[in-house]
Amino acid sequence: MSQETDTEDGHVLHNQQVAQLNESIRTVNGEPEMIVAEARPSYRVSNGTVTMMTIRDESASSQPAGMYTLTTQCIGTGELDVRFTMGDKTVQDVMRCSAGSISNGTMSLDVDETDRVVVEIAPSDGAKAEIAYRIDATDREQ
């Protein structure tokens, strides 16, 4: 941990902001999540070079037909290009991060049974943010 900035190695914001984002993403919908990904930085610095970090997570586990919601949260600065794919359906949106509070974005897909889930989150150049997401499943109404 850096004494000067109070950040954990690899994170770009203060420990308190990272912990706040992690707690928020775990509890945002008040229900057990299907998938949760805690805070990740928008960039890394190696030998003085800043590299923007695109998140791309993919799962091949079988998911039943239903409605699925991706909730993306960020704190910091910049924008995120968020893309959510299940099976052959995809939704995409852009969200702006706020330095003073947690920003929240949601998108949903109604899908048939699938074994493909992909979340891609690309921060804009120069973004300084921590990013987290979760996916929740909701049964289809009959």
GIFENKA-V826644 format. One record per run of one state. SS is the DSSP state (H for helix, E for strand, C for the rest). FROM is the first residue (numbers start at 1). TO is the last residue. If there is no record, write none. Layout:
# GIFENKA-V826644
ss->{SS & SS}
from->{FROM & FROM}
to->{TO & TO}
This chain:
# GIFENKA-V826644
ss->{C & E & C & E & C & H & C & E & C & E & C & E & C & E & C & E & C & E & C & E & C & E & C & E & C & E & C & E & C & E & C}
from->{1 & 2 & 3 & 7 & 8 & 15 & 28 & 35 & 42 & 43 & 47 & 49 & 53 & 55 & 60 & 63 & 64 & 66 & 78 & 79 & 87 & 89 & 97 & 103 & 112 & 114 & 115 & 117 & 124 & 128 & 139}
to->{1 & 2 & 6 & 7 & 14 & 27 & 34 & 41 & 42 & 46 & 48 & 52 & 54 & 59 & 62 & 63 & 65 & 77 & 78 & 86 & 88 & 96 & 102 & 111 & 113 & 114 & 116 & 123 & 127 & 138 & 142}
